[in-house]
């Protein structure tokens, strides 16, 4: 596995653990369809949340969450619609969150959780 992929996988592990510690239920991870992949799908109380996770080892290229562009958010919206269409139930609310995970050389990962970005 490439180093970039390992950072991404570890960042998703950190984000999933963080959401579970918040009391969220994680329904899916790395859900794929023809159009692409959603990192995490979780439930915050009764709101379905599609979570885009971005991870980096440093801030040399900016904060991880800054890498989520409007084009990426549009793709996440389309994928969330595809996921919802494949389900047997509806949700009273749906939103998209971004979690940035900074993985420094030493110390704990730093998490930045942006709620309702799209």
For each residue, the residues with C-beta under 8 A, 3 or more apart:
1: 5 6 9
2: 5 6
3: 6 7
4: 7 8
5: 1 2 8 9
6: 1 2 3 9 10
7: 3 4 10 11 55 56 57 103
8: 4 5 11 12 53 55
9: 1 5 6 12 13
10: 6 7 13 14 55 103
11: 7 8 14 15 53 54 55 64 101 103 109
12: 8 9 15 16 29 30 39 40 53 55
13: 9 10 16 17
14: 10 11 17 18 55 101 103 109 111
15: 11 12 18 19 39 40 51 53 99 101 111
16: 12 13 19 20 26 29 40
17: 13 14 20 21
18: 14 15 21 22 99 111 113
19: 15 16 22 24 26 40 42 51 99
20: 16 17 23 24 26
21: 17 18
22: 18 19 44
23: 20
24: 19 20 42 43 44 49
25: 42 43
26: 16 19 20 29 40 41 42
27: 41 42 43 48
28: 31 38 40 41 83
29: 12 16 26 39 40 41
30: 12 37 38 39
31: 28 37 38 41 79 83
32: 36 37
33: 36 37 79 82 83 86
34:
35: 75 78 79 82
36: 32 33 75 79
37: 30 31 32 33 79
38: 28 30 31 41 50 51 52 76 79 80 83
39: 12 15 29 30 51 52 53
40: 12 15 16 19 26 28 29 50 51 53
41: 26 27 28 29 31 38 48 49 50 51 80 83
42: 19 24 25 26 27 48 49 51
43: 24 25 27 46 47 48 49
44: 22 24 47 49
45:
46: 43 91 92 93
47: 43 44 91 92 93 94 95
48: 27 41 42 43 80 84 91 93 94 95
49: 24 41 42 43 44 94 95 96 97
50: 38 40 41 76 79 80 83 94 95 96 97
51: 15 19 38 39 40 41 42 96 97 98 99
52: 38 39 68 72 73 76 96 97 98 99
53: 8 11 12 15 39 40 98 99 101
54: 11 64 65 67 68 98 99 100 101
55: 7 8 10 11 12 14 64 100 101 102 103
56: 7 59 61 63 64 67 100 101 102 103
57: 7 102 103 104 105
58: 61 102 104
59: 56 62 63 102
60:
61: 56 58 67
62: 59 66 67
63: 56 59 66 100 102 112
64: 11 54 55 56 67 100 101 102 112
65: 54 68 98 99 100 112 114
66: 62 63 100
67: 54 56 61 62 64 72
68: 52 54 65 72 73 98 117
69: 72 73
70: 73 74
71: 74 75
72: 52 67 68 69 75 76
73: 52 68 69 70 76 77 96 117 118
74: 70 71 77 78 118
75: 35 36 71 72 78 79
76: 38 50 52 72 73 79 80 96 118
77: 73 74 80 81 96 118
78: 35 74 75 81 82
79: 31 33 35 36 37 38 50 75 76 82 83
80: 38 41 48 50 76 77 83 84 94 96
81: 77 78 84 85
82: 33 35 78 79 85 86
83: 28 31 33 38 41 50 79 80 86 87
84: 48 80 81 87 90 91 94
85: 81 82
86: 33 82 83
87: 83 84 90
88:
89:
90: 84 87
91: 46 47 48 84 94
92: 46 47
93: 46 47 48
94: 47 48 49 50 80 84 91
95: 47 48 49 50 115 116 118
96: 49 50 51 52 73 76 77 80 116 117 118
97: 49 50 51 52 113 114 115 116 117
98: 51 52 53 54 65 68 113 114 117
99: 15 18 19 51 52 53 54 65 111 112 113 114
100: 54 55 56 63 64 65 66 111 112 114
101: 11 14 15 53 54 55 56 64 109 110 111
102: 55 56 57 58 59 63 64 109 110 111 112
103: 7 10 11 14 55 56 57 109
104: 57 58 107 109 110
105: 57
106:
107: 104
108:
109: 11 14 101 102 103 104
110: 101 102 104
111: 14 15 18 99 100 101 102
112: 63 64 65 99 100 102
113: 18 97 98 99
114: 65 97 98 99 100 117
115: 95 97
116: 95 96 97
117: 68 73 96 97 98 114
118: 73 74 76 77 95 96
